[in-house]
Amino acid sequence: MTHSRAVRWTTTIALAVTVLIIVTGGVVRVTGSGLGCPTWPRCTDDSFTSATVSTGVHGAIEFGNRLLTMVIVLAVGAVIVACLRQRPRHRTLLWSAWGQFLGVLLNAVVGGITVLTGLNPYVVAAHFVAAVALLVSATVSYDIAHRAVVPAPAAATRRLARWLVVVTGVVVVVGTVVTGSGPHPGDSAEIHRIPVDWAVVTVVHGAAAVLALVLAAVVVVVARRAGDGLVQRRATILLALFVAQAALGVYQSLDGLPGLAVVLHLLGAALTAAGATRVLLAARTTRVDRLAPEALAV
């Protein structure tokens, strides 16, 4: 089936807003604004906004990040409405859209717990993992809405794509431990950190990232030899993202974790998670939908 323009546009916007809120969450962290709004769901004990002298710029940053939650609720709501209005309805896409909605709720709750626990590093890590899960759901919705009909890929391509997603997931999870044990706790106050050797866990994170990079390169080669063009193109993009991530990771580690580099690395983590998901989706056996000709290019 051909999805409506409304479905294609809303899934695109929801995906973009999801990436944006992950990035702004990184800005909150590197600026030490995690407790700019010291309570939840209110910003202060007597106000839902940060319009008080006591919260200052950190309160404004954290409050702005919270406002984006409303934007993503509206974006995901628009996806659901567009899916419900489309005839015939696409059941898988509708389920994916509802999955996004549940993901937004989960992130709001975990984000609240993060504040109420004083930025407990384990909860902060869980919050980022939940955000990546929401991003994966948004990526699935986007992919379904723009899906292309291509021949089923080779079995080797499918297996490698699955492993690529697994290793990328490991990179993301270990990355949260690096963050939780590192020098950016998310607030200027004394915050408990994960009690592991930051240098050691950083090396483990880097090794996992190198493995993911190598796997992406292998997928490119195998997909090319098998004639799986869509998988090859998406894996090539992912490979470029991994290379950029590796360069950023080395730079920020050697330069004392400058804030801008940390935020860019966080953006890269979001894009690699989405990219690995798209490689896996391109490597599925079944091709049942049309779809947008432009999807064939990426």
C-alpha positions in Angstrom: 0.0 0.0 0.0 1.0 3.6 -0.5 1.0 5.6 2.7 -0.6 9.0 2.8 1.4 12.2 2.7 0.3 13.0 6.2 1.7 9.7 7.5 5.0 10.3 5.8 5.3 13.8 7.0 4.3 13.1 10.6 6.6 10.1 11.0 9.5 12.3 9.7 8.7 15.1 12.1 8.4 12.7 15.0 11.7 11.1 14.2 13.4 14.5 14.0 12.0 15.7 17.3 13.0 12.5 19.0 16.6 13.1 17.9 16.4 16.8 19.0 15.2 15.9 22.5 18.1 13.5 22.9 20.5 16.3 21.9 18.9 18.8 24.3 19.2 16.3 27.0 22.9 16.3 26.4 23.0 20.1 26.6 21.3 19.8 30.0 24.0 17.5 31.1 27.1 19.3 29.9 25.8 22.7 31.2 25.1 21.2 34.7 21.4 22.0 34.4 20.0 18.5 35.4 18.6 19.9 38.6 17.8 23.3 37.2 14.2 22.3 37.9 14.8 20.6 41.3 11.5 18.6 41.4 9.0 16.9 39.1 6.5 17.2 37.6 6.7 20.8 38.7 9.8 22.8 38.0 9.8 24.2 41.5 7.6 23.3 44.5 5.1 26.0 43.6 5.4 26.4 39.8 5.4 24.3 36.7 7.6 26.9 34.9 11.1 28.2 35.7 9.9 31.8 36.0 11.6 32.3 39.3 14.8 34.1 40.2 16.1 31.0 42.1 16.2 28.7 39.1 18.3 31.0 36.9 19.8 29.9 33.5 20.0 26.3 34.6 16.3 26.3 35.3 15.6 27.8 31.9 17.7 25.1 30.1 16.0 22.2 32.0 12.6 23.7 31.6 13.1 24.2 27.9 14.1 20.5 27.6 10.9 19.6 29.5 8.8 21.7 27.1 10.2 19.6 24.2 8.4 16.6 25.8 5.1 18.4 24.9 6.3 18.9 21.4 7.1 15.2 21.0 3.7 14.3 22.5 2.1 16.4 19.8 4.3 14.9 17.1 3.6 11.3 18.1 -0.1 12.2 18.5 -0.1 13.5 14.9 1.4 10.2 13.7 -1.3 8.2 15.5 -4.1 10.4 14.1 -2.6 10.2 10.6 -2.4 6.4 10.8 -6.0 6.2 12.1 -7.3 8.4 9.3 -5.5 6.5 6.5 -7.5 3.9 4.5 -6.7 1.1 4.6 -5.0 1.2 7.9 -1.6 -0.3 8.3 -1.7 -2.4 11.4 2.0 -2.7 12.0 2.6 1.1 11.5 -0.3 1.8 13.9 1.2 -0.5 16.5 4.6 1.2 16.0 3.0 4.6 16.5 1.4 3.5 19.8 4.8 2.1 20.8 6.2 5.6 20.3 3.5 7.1 22.5 4.2 4.6 25.3 7.9 5.4 24.8 7.2 9.1 25.4 5.3 8.2 28.6 8.1 6.0 29.8 10.7 8.7 29.1 8.7 11.3 31.0 8.4 9.0 34.0 12.0 7.9 34.0 13.1 11.5 33.5 11.0 12.5 36.6 12.6 9.7 38.6 16.0 11.0 37.5 15.3 14.4 39.0 13.7 13.0 42.2 16.7 10.7 42.8 19.1 13.6 42.5 20.5 12.4 39.1 21.3 8.9 40.2 23.7 7.8 37.5 22.0 4.4 37.1 18.6 6.1 36.5 20.3 8.6 34.2 21.7 5.7 32.2 18.2 4.0 32.1 16.8 7.3 30.9 19.1 7.4 27.9 18.5 3.8 27.1 14.7 4.5 27.2 15.3 7.5 24.9 17.2 5.3 22.4 14.3 2.8 22.5 11.9 5.6 21.7 14.2 6.6 18.8 14.2 3.0 17.5 10.4 3.0 17.6 10.3 6.3 15.7 12.8 4.9 13.2 10.6 1.9 12.6 7.5 4.1 12.0 9.5 6.3 9.6 10.8 3.3 7.7 7.4 1.7 7.3 5.9 5.0 6.1 8.7 5.3 3.5 9.3 1.7 2.7 10.6 0.6 -0.6 9.9 -2.6 -2.5 13.3 -4.3 -3.1 14.3 -8.0 -3.5 14.7 -9.9 -0.3 18.4 -9.8 0.8 20.7 -12.7 1.1 20.7 -14.8 4.3 24.3 -13.7 5.2 23.3 -10.0 4.9 20.4 -10.6 7.3 22.5 -12.4 9.9 25.2 -9.7 9.8 22.6 -6.9 10.1 21.2 -8.6 13.3 24.7 -8.8 14.8 25.3 -5.2 13.8 22.2 -4.1 15.8 23.3 -6.2 18.8 26.8 -4.7 18.9 25.5 -1.2 18.4 23.2 -1.7 21.3 26.2 -2.8 23.4 28.1 0.3 22.4 25.1 2.5 23.5 24.7 0.7 26.9 28.5 0.8 27.7 28.5 4.4 26.6 25.9 5.2 29.4 28.4 3.6 31.9 31.1 5.8 30.6 28.9 8.8 31.0 27.7 7.7 34.5 31.3 7.3 35.7 32.7 10.4 34.0 33.0 14.1 34.8 29.7 15.3 33.5 27.2 14.4 36.2 24.5 16.7 34.9 24.6 19.3 37.7 27.1 21.5 39.4 26.4 19.9 42.8 28.3 16.9 44.1 26.6 14.0 42.3 27.2 10.3 43.0 28.9 8.5 40.1 29.0 4.9 39.0 32.0 3.4 40.9 34.0 2.0 38.0 37.3 3.1 36.5 36.4 5.6 33.9 39.5 4.9 31.8 38.9 1.2 31.7 35.2 1.4 30.8 36.1 4.0 28.1 38.5 1.5 26.6 35.8 -1.2 26.6 33.4 1.3 25.0 35.9 2.1 22.3 36.6 -1.6 21.6 32.9 -2.2 21.2 32.6 0.8 18.9 35.5 -0.5 16.8 33.8 -3.9 16.5 30.6 -2.2 15.4 32.5 -0.1 12.8 34.2 -3.3 11.4 30.8 -5.1 11.3 29.3 -2.2 9.4 32.2 -2.4 6.9 31.6 -6.1 6.5 27.9 -5.6 5.9 28.7 -3.1 3.2 31.0 -5.6 1.4 28.7 -8.6 1.8 25.6 -6.6 0.8 27.4 -5.3 -2.3 28.5 -8.7 -3.4 25.0 -10.1 -2.8 23.4 -7.2 -4.8 21.5 -6.0 -1.7 21.7 -2.3 -2.8 19.4 -0.8 -0.1 21.3 -2.6 2.7 24.6 -1.5 1.2 23.6 2.2 1.0 22.3 2.3 4.6 25.3 0.4 5.9 27.6 2.8 4.1 25.9 5.7 5.8 26.2 3.9 9.2 29.9 3.2 8.6 30.5 6.9 8.0 28.7 7.7 11.2 30.8 5.2 13.2 34.0 6.7 11.8 32.8 10.2 12.8 31.9 8.9 16.2 35.3 7.2 16.7 37.0 10.5 15.8 34.8 12.5 18.2 35.3 9.9 21.0 39.1 10.0 20.7 39.1 13.8 20.6 36.9 14.3 23.6 38.8 11.8 25.7 42.1 13.5 24.9 40.8 17.0 25.3 39.1 16.7 28.7 35.6 16.1 27.4 34.7 19.6 26.1 30.9 20.2 26.2 30.3 20.7 22.5 32.2 17.5 21.6 30.2 15.6 24.2 26.9 16.8 22.8 28.0 16.0 19.2 29.0 12.5 20.4 25.6 12.1 21.9 24.0 13.2 18.6 26.2 10.6 16.9 25.0 7.9 19.3 21.4 8.7 18.4 22.1 8.6 14.7 24.1 5.4 14.8 21.2 3.7 16.8 18.8 4.9 14.2 21.2 3.9 11.4 21.7 0.4 12.7 17.9 0.0 13.0 17.5 1.1 9.4 20.1 -1.4 8.2 18.2 -4.2 10.0 14.9 -3.1 8.5 16.4 -3.1 5.1 17.7 -6.6 5.6 14.2 -8.1 6.4 13.1 -11.0 4.3 9.6 -9.8 3.6 8.8 -6.8 1.3 5.1 -6.1 1.3 4.7 -2.4 0.9 5.4 0.2 -1.7 6.8 2.8 -1.3 8.2 6.2 -1.6 10.7 6.2 -4.4 13.0 8.4 -2.5 13.4 5.6 0.1 15.3 3.6 -2.4 18.1 6.2 -2.2 18.7 5.8 1.5 
